[in-house]
Amino acid sequence: MSGYDPFALGPFTVSSRSFELWDDDRGRVFPCEVWEPDEAEQKRPLVVYSHPSLFHHRAATFLCTHLASHGYTVAAMDHSEVVVPALGRQPNETPEARAARMDAIIASRVPDVRLLLRAFPEAEPVGVVGHSFGGWTALASPDTEPRIRAVVALAPGGSSERKPGILPLTLAFEWGRDVPTLLIAAENDTALPLSGMHEIFRRIPATKRMAILRRADHSHFMDNIAQLHESFRTAPMPPELAEIQKAMLPMSELTPEAEAHRFTRGLTLAHFDAYLRLNSEADRFLDTEPRP
């Protein structure tokens, strides 16, 4: 296929810089990071990365640096639930107070992305990639953000099949245009099962593809997969997460980190190459259903 290989490291060395983004309207300050290729071209596609619930903007540096090594600018932020103390778990919280807090967290996500995009007013074209709650964020953002031209959703929330302890997310899909989307699911996802991923995929109102990472659980789209997976599987958990925890396989029975990262990096890059750079080789590559 003319040597097109999105799994390989890109030709550019990568630098990162951190900055703070102020939102005067909401009274919030967001730590942000940008990964950029060390090369002269100034006009590059921009990809926003949205992190899962309970994590932060550096949850998937393996992916952000890979995209930057291929010439993308990649930006990520700590979302509102990380930076606003009132959105964190509260002592002696009533069920009603918790529900209101969850609603406020969910309502903050898309405005967060729009704020980050305003920090890059000249960037074009724009894509969004996110995992879990971040995957939902990536799918929800095109409803109100017209600059977004392509989405990659990694094990996204938003299906009607919801286990206890999972955020009550819904997706409207009011895009009004074609936003080509790649959904990557984990075969053994105990938090957001594969059946829910198929449901979301059926609803996506755009050009779309779905790929399944075999022998993988929910943490397989993050840095330090084994550590995160085993910590969650073995640590004391609140009762609402017990069902998820009991169903988890040990990491020794799942796909190793290097293979999972390679799969996610390659398919994500190929999708953005196909639809942000209009690279026909990348489009054909995705049609071959590649495996690492």
JORA-V466068 format. One record per residue. RES is the residue in one letter. D_LAST is the distance of its C-alpha to the last C-alpha in whole Angstrom. Layout:
res=<RES & RES>
d_last=<D_LAST & D_LAST>
This chain:
res=<M & S & G & Y & D & P & F & A & L & G & P & F & T & V & S & S & R & S & F & E & L & W & D & D & D & R & G & R & V & F & P & C & E & V & W & E & P & D & E & A & E & Q & K & R & P & L & V & V & Y & S & H & P & S & L & F & H & H & R & A & A & T & F & L & C & T & H & L & A & S & H & G & Y & T & V & A & A & M & D & H & S & E & V & V & V & P & A & L & G & R & Q & P & N & E & T & P & E & A & R & A & A & R & M & D & A & I & I & A & S & R & V & P & D & V & R & L & L & L & R & A & F & P & E & A & E & P & V & G & V & V & G & H & S & F & G & G & W & T & A & L & A & S & P & D & T & E & P & R & I & R & A & V & V & A & L & A & P & G & G & S & S & E & R & K & P & G & I & L & P & L & T & L & A & F & E & W & G & R & D & V & P & T & L & L & I & A & A & E & N & D & T & A & L & P & L & S & G & M & H & E & I & F & R & R & I & P & A & T & K & R & M & A & I & L & R & R & A & D & H & S & H & F & M & D & N & I & A & Q & L & H & E & S & F & R & T & A & P & M & P & P & E & L & A & E & I & Q & K & A & M & L & P & M & S & E & L & T & P & E & A & E & A & H & R & F & T & R & G & L & T & L & A & H & F & D & A & Y & L & R & L & N & S & E & A & D & R & F & L & D & T & E & P & R & P>
d_last=<16 & 18 & 15 & 14 & 11 & 10 & 8 & 11 & 14 & 16 & 20 & 22 & 23 & 23 & 26 & 27 & 31 & 32 & 35 & 37 & 37 & 40 & 41 & 45 & 45 & 43 & 44 & 41 & 39 & 35 & 34 & 31 & 29 & 27 & 24 & 25 & 24 & 27 & 28 & 31 & 30 & 32 & 31 & 27 & 25 & 25 & 23 & 24 & 22 & 24 & 24 & 24 & 28 & 29 & 27 & 27 & 26 & 24 & 22 & 18 & 19 & 16 & 15 & 19 & 18 & 15 & 17 & 20 & 19 & 18 & 22 & 22 & 25 & 23 & 26 & 26 & 29 & 30 & 31 & 35 & 35 & 34 & 37 & 39 & 41 & 43 & 39 & 38 & 39 & 43 & 45 & 47 & 46 & 47 & 45 & 46 & 45 & 42 & 41 & 43 & 41 & 37 & 39 & 39 & 36 & 34 & 37 & 36 & 32 & 32 & 35 & 33 & 31 & 34 & 35 & 32 & 32 & 36 & 35 & 33 & 36 & 35 & 31 & 30 & 28 & 26 & 23 & 23 & 20 & 21 & 20 & 22 & 26 & 24 & 22 & 25 & 27 & 24 & 25 & 29 & 30 & 30 & 33 & 35 & 33 & 33 & 31 & 28 & 26 & 23 & 21 & 18 & 19 & 17 & 18 & 22 & 25 & 28 & 28 & 31 & 30 & 30 & 31 & 34 & 33 & 30 & 32 & 34 & 31 & 32 & 31 & 33 & 31 & 34 & 32 & 34 & 32 & 28 & 26 & 22 & 20 & 17 & 17 & 14 & 15 & 15 & 15 & 18 & 19 & 23 & 24 & 23 & 22 & 20 & 23 & 24 & 21 & 22 & 26 & 25 & 22 & 25 & 28 & 26 & 28 & 26 & 23 & 20 & 17 & 16 & 12 & 12 & 10 & 11 & 13 & 14 & 17 & 19 & 18 & 14 & 15 & 17 & 18 & 19 & 17 & 19 & 22 & 22 & 21 & 24 & 26 & 26 & 26 & 29 & 31 & 35 & 34 & 36 & 37 & 35 & 32 & 33 & 31 & 28 & 28 & 29 & 26 & 24 & 22 & 22 & 19 & 19 & 18 & 15 & 11 & 12 & 12 & 10 & 7 & 8 & 9 & 6 & 5 & 9 & 10 & 8 & 10 & 13 & 13 & 13 & 15 & 18 & 18 & 19 & 21 & 23 & 23 & 23 & 20 & 20 & 17 & 15 & 17 & 16 & 12 & 12 & 15 & 12 & 10 & 7 & 4 & 0>
